[in-house]
Amino acid sequence: METLISAIEIFAAVTGVAYVVLEILQKNAMWVVGILTGLACAFSFGVQHVWASMGLNLYYVVMSVVGFIQWRRASEKVGEGEIHLCAIPRAVGIWSAVALVAGSLVLMQVLRSAGDPAPRLDALATMLSVIGTWWLAQSYLQQWLLWIVADILTAWLCISTGKYWMSLLYIVYVGSAVYGYYHWKKHGKILADAV
């Protein structure tokens, strides 16, 4: 079983890197790769009983479908090589902050009850990732900032639970998120209407 888990984690690391490269370039193929990565990571976290991260990766699979549809529509509104961006409405910023705090507190209690080995860290990283994924599907530039924090926390979570291949993936994600933010900022075009 250990060999299978390691193989799945290596697969997730490889597809995860491909996902980030496609995300930075804002290619719709990213969402297809996201489905594969999400399923692999969900399995890996599930066998370790890291429930929030497992659930989060299943959420990624669902959001990959939503994001594919959203980005396909938006990409028709920009030129070749341009990155489509949307401004974050004030209401989205407010509900996102409320969801982060309330969701983290509730999830922490649920995870503690389920025997999660790191409920605080897992809950906070999960809620940042849930919001970051939604923001990504909406093409908000600031989604990269959420990912920087979420990926640092998830790398720490992986190291603390002995998931070293997965921690390597999340460390790569941190660097990629920093680069992605500057790349989108430089090459992005804010769309007049929402996606």
N, C-alpha and C positions, 0 to 999 in steps of 0.2 A: 504494500500500500504506500509506503514511503517513496518508492521509486515513481509510482504513478503520480503522487502529489507533486514531487519535484519536477516531473516532466510537464505537468499542467502549469506549474508556476513559471517554468522556462518559456512555455508556449505563450502564457499571458504576458510575460516580459517582452517577448519579441513582437507580438501583435500590439501590445501597449505602446511600444516605441513607434511602430508604424502608424498607429492611431494619432499620436501627438504630431508627427510630421504632417500627416494629412490635415489635422486640425489647424496647425499653423498656416498651412497653405489654403485653408478653407475649401477643401475638396469634399464633395458629398460621399465619396467612397469611405471617408472616415467613419460614417455611421454604420456601414456594413462591418467594418473591422471592429467597431465598438460592440456589436452584438457578440462576436466571437470572444473578444477580450472579456466582456461582462460575464458571459457564461463560464469561462474558465476561472475567472477570479471568484465568482459566486461559489463554485464548487470548492475551490481552495480554502476560502474563508469558512465555508460551511463545515468542512471536516475538522476544522480547528475550533468550532463553536464560537466564532467571532460573528455573531448574528447580525449586527447592524451593518457591518461591511458586506456580508453576504446579501442581505436585503438591498443594500445600496447598489450592488452590482446587478441585481435583477431589475432594479429601477433604471439603471443605465441601458439595459437591453430595451426596455419600453421606450425610454427617451430617445434612443437611437432611431426608432421609427418616426417619432414626432419631429426630431431634428432634421432627419432626411427630408421630410415633407416641407418643413419651414425653410430650410436652406435652398431647396430646389426652387421654390417660389421667389425667394429673395435674389438668388443668383441671376435671374432673368432681368433684374432691374439695374445691374451694374455692368461695366465693361469687362472685357477679358483681362484677367490678372488683378482686378480690383477686389477688395474684400468688402463685403456688405456689412455695415454696422447699423445698429439702432440705438438711439439715446434711451437711457433708463428713465422711465416715468417716475416722478416723485413717489407715487403710490406704491410702485413696485419696490423701491428702496425701503419704504416704511414697512410694508408687509414682510419683506425679506428679513429685516432686522428682528421683527417680532417673531417670525417663524424660527429664526436661528436661536434666539434665547429660549422661547417656550418649547420648541421641539427638542433642543438639547437637554433641557431639564427633565422633560417627560421621558425621552429616550434613555437617559441615564438611569432612571429608576427601573425601567423595563429591562434594560441590559443587566443591571445589578441583580435583579430577580432571576434572570435567565442564566446567571453564572458566567457572564462575559468577563474575561480576564482583565480588561481595562475599560470599564464602562464610561468613564468621563471622556477619555481620549477618543474612544470609538464613537460616542454620541456626538461630540463636537465636530470631529472630522466628517462624520456622516451627514450632519445637517449642513455644513459648509458645502459639501459635495452635492447634496440634493439641490441647493440653491444655485450653485455654480453650474450644474448641468442644465437647469432651467434657463439660466442666463445665457449659457452657450447656445442653446437652441434658438434663443431670441436674438442672437448676435450682438450682445452687449459687450463692449470692449472690457469693462471692469470685471467680467467673469474670470479673466486671467488672474486678477489680484486675489480673488477667493480661492482659486486653484493653488496659488503659491502657498497660502496658509494651510489649506486642506491637505496638500501633498506632503508638506513638512510633518504635519501631525500624523498622517497615515504611514509615512516612512518610519517615524518613531514607534508607532503601534506595531508595525511589522517586525522591527528589530526587537522590540520587547517581547514578542510572541514567537521569536525564532524563525520568522519567515524571511530569510535573508535574500532570496531571489526577488521576492515581492518588494522588499525594502529598496533594493537596487532600482527596480522599476520606478518607484515613487521618488527616489532621488533624481533620476533622469527627468521625471515629470516636473520637478521643481525648476530645474534649469530650463526646461522647455517652456514652462509657463512664463518665466521671465522674458525669454526670447520672444515668445508668442505675443506678449503684451506690446512690446516695442514694434514688432513686425506689423501687427494689426493697426497700431496707432499710426505708423508711417504710411501704410498702403490702404488703409480703410477709407470707405466712403459712407457717410451717414445717409441712410435712406430717408426721404421726406415722410414716407408713411411707414407704419409698423409692418413687420413681416406677417 
